[in-house]
Amino acid sequence: MVFETGDTLLFIGDSITDCGQARPVGEREGLGAGYVSLVNSALGARFPETVVSVLNAGISGNRVTDLEARWKSDVTDLKPDWVSIMIGINDVWRQFDREELEDQVGPEQFQSILAKLVEETAKEVKGIFLMTPFFLETHLQDPMRAKMDQYGAIVREIAEKSGARFVDTQAAFDKYLAKRPTQSLCGDRVHPNLVGHQILADAFLAAI
């Protein structure tokens, strides 16, 4: 297990990470009702000898540009030992549900910003986790699934180049969806129920 007593683990991302977490970041009861809370509980239950502080800095609707704008206040200033980043769902989704937006985040901009955040942060922390964005659709030629896979591949590439720990959330969901339909996880193919959040938590825990 990579964490040590006294370590702080900070999760940052969009609504999947947020999941009703309290503001400001750092509130002890502010972990939300999703995978971040499940990871925190699992760490306490499985490794009682190791005391890790978990923070949730997810904000619903965020894209990578939003993370960049608040990185200092919600990451750097909190001085975490470990940072987990899951972003990209809204960067892709906005290209489908709000095509009129003038500030769409294309693949090149997504890669540039995320790579810069990882590079700068890696100098200050013990390690970084990069979790892929995902889309709960098994048809690989579905336009949004294909686009999400493109952004997921960018995350993988950044992880490989930077030495960050890679968490393939899409692969974890695909394994489940080979047996059960998307409707058993959610209705919009994006926001999973607690079963889906357990899948995310398990994928993260496997990386530690």
C-alpha positions in Angstrom: 0.0 0.0 0.0 1.5 3.3 -1.2 0.1 5.6 1.5 1.7 6.3 4.9 0.3 7.6 8.1 0.0 11.4 7.9 -0.5 11.4 4.1 -3.2 13.6 2.6 -4.9 12.3 -0.6 -6.9 14.8 -2.6 -9.4 13.9 -5.3 -10.3 16.6 -7.9 -12.7 16.4 -10.8 -16.2 17.0 -11.9 -19.7 15.9 -10.7 -18.6 12.2 -10.5 -16.0 13.2 -7.9 -18.1 16.0 -6.3 -21.2 13.8 -5.7 -22.6 16.3 -3.1 -19.3 17.1 -1.3 -19.3 20.1 1.1 -17.4 23.3 0.5 -14.9 24.5 1.3 -12.5 21.7 0.5 -11.1 20.2 3.7 -14.4 19.9 5.6 -14.1 16.5 7.3 -17.7 15.5 6.4 -17.3 16.8 2.9 -16.5 13.7 1.0 -19.8 13.4 -0.9 -21.8 10.2 -1.5 -19.7 8.7 -4.2 -16.4 6.9 -4.9 -14.3 9.3 -2.9 -16.2 8.4 0.3 -16.0 4.7 -0.6 -12.3 4.9 -1.0 -11.9 6.7 2.3 -14.0 4.0 4.1 -12.1 1.2 2.4 -8.7 2.7 3.4 -9.9 2.9 7.0 -11.3 -0.6 7.1 -8.5 -2.4 5.3 -5.5 -0.5 6.6 -6.4 0.6 10.2 -2.7 1.0 11.0 -2.4 3.8 8.3 -4.1 7.1 8.9 -4.7 8.9 5.6 -6.6 12.2 5.3 -8.9 12.3 2.3 -10.1 15.5 0.6 -12.7 16.0 -2.1 -12.2 18.9 -4.5 -14.7 17.8 -7.1 -17.1 20.4 -8.6 -20.0 19.5 -10.7 -19.8 20.6 -14.4 -16.0 21.2 -14.3 -13.9 20.8 -17.4 -10.1 20.8 -17.4 -10.1 24.5 -17.9 -12.0 24.9 -14.7 -9.5 22.8 -12.9 -6.7 24.9 -14.2 -8.4 28.1 -12.9 -8.8 26.8 -9.4 -5.7 24.6 -9.1 -3.9 26.9 -6.8 -6.7 27.3 -4.2 -8.1 23.8 -4.4 -4.8 21.8 -4.8 -1.5 23.6 -4.4 -2.5 25.7 -1.4 -3.8 22.5 0.4 -0.4 20.8 0.1 -1.6 17.3 -0.5 0.8 14.4 -0.6 -1.1 12.6 -3.3 -3.5 13.9 -6.0 -6.1 12.0 -8.0 -7.5 13.6 -11.1 -10.5 12.5 -13.0 -11.6 15.0 -15.7 -12.8 15.0 -19.3 -16.4 13.9 -19.2 -17.7 17.5 -19.5 -15.0 18.4 -21.9 -16.5 15.8 -24.2 -20.2 16.1 -23.2 -20.4 19.9 -23.9 -19.4 19.1 -27.5 -22.6 17.2 -27.8 -25.2 18.8 -25.6 -24.0 22.5 -26.0 -22.5 22.6 -29.4 -23.0 26.4 -29.5 -20.4 27.0 -26.8 -17.5 29.0 -28.2 -15.0 27.7 -25.7 -15.1 24.0 -26.4 -12.1 22.1 -25.1 -10.7 20.1 -27.9 -8.3 17.2 -27.6 -5.1 19.3 -28.0 -6.1 21.9 -25.4 -7.2 19.1 -23.0 -3.9 17.4 -23.4 -1.9 20.6 -23.0 -3.6 21.7 -19.8 -3.8 18.3 -18.1 -0.1 17.6 -19.0 0.9 21.0 -17.6 -1.0 20.5 -14.3 0.5 17.0 -13.9 4.0 18.2 -14.6 3.8 21.1 -12.2 2.2 19.2 -9.5 4.5 16.2 -9.7 7.3 18.3 -8.3 5.3 18.9 -5.1 3.7 15.6 -4.2 4.6 12.0 -3.6 2.4 10.8 -6.5 -0.4 11.5 -8.9 -3.3 9.2 -10.0 -4.9 9.8 -13.4 -8.3 8.4 -13.8 -9.8 8.3 -17.3 -13.1 9.9 -18.2 -15.8 7.3 -19.1 -19.1 6.9 -21.0 -21.4 4.1 -20.0 -22.1 2.9 -23.6 -20.9 -0.4 -25.0 -21.3 0.6 -28.7 -17.8 1.7 -29.4 -18.8 3.6 -32.6 -21.3 5.7 -30.7 -20.0 9.3 -31.3 -19.7 10.3 -27.7 -18.2 7.0 -26.6 -15.6 7.3 -29.4 -14.8 10.8 -28.4 -14.5 9.8 -24.7 -12.1 7.0 -25.6 -10.0 9.6 -27.4 -9.8 11.7 -24.3 -9.2 8.6 -22.2 -6.2 7.7 -24.5 -4.8 11.2 -23.8 -5.0 10.6 -20.1 -3.2 7.2 -20.5 -0.5 8.9 -22.6 0.1 11.6 -20.0 0.3 9.0 -17.3 2.8 6.9 -19.2 5.0 10.0 -19.9 4.8 11.4 -16.4 5.0 8.2 -14.3 1.5 8.9 -12.8 -0.5 5.9 -11.6 -3.1 5.1 -14.3 -6.7 4.1 -13.4 -8.7 2.9 -16.5 -12.2 3.5 -15.3 -13.7 2.9 -18.7 -12.2 -0.6 -18.8 -13.6 -1.3 -15.3 -17.1 -0.2 -16.5 -16.8 -2.2 -19.7 -16.1 -5.4 -17.7 -19.3 -4.8 -15.8 -21.3 -3.8 -18.9 -20.4 -7.1 -20.6 -22.7 -8.7 -18.1 -25.3 -6.1 -17.2 -27.0 -3.2 -19.1 -26.2 0.4 -18.7 -29.6 1.0 -17.2 -28.5 -0.9 -14.1 -25.9 1.8 -13.5 -27.6 5.0 -14.6 -30.1 6.7 -17.0 -27.9 9.2 -18.7 -24.8 7.1 -19.4 -22.7 9.5 -17.3 -23.8 9.7 -13.6 -23.5 6.2 -12.1 -25.5 5.0 -9.0 -23.7 3.6 -6.0 -22.9 0.3 -7.8 -21.0 2.4 -10.4 -19.2 4.4 -7.7 -18.2 1.1 -6.1 -16.7 0.1 -9.5 -14.8 3.4 -9.5 -13.6 2.9 -6.0 -12.4 -0.6 -6.7 -10.5 0.6 -9.8 -8.8 3.2 -7.7 -8.0 0.9 -4.8 -6.4 -1.6 -7.2 -3.9 1.1 -8.2 -2.6 1.5 -4.6 
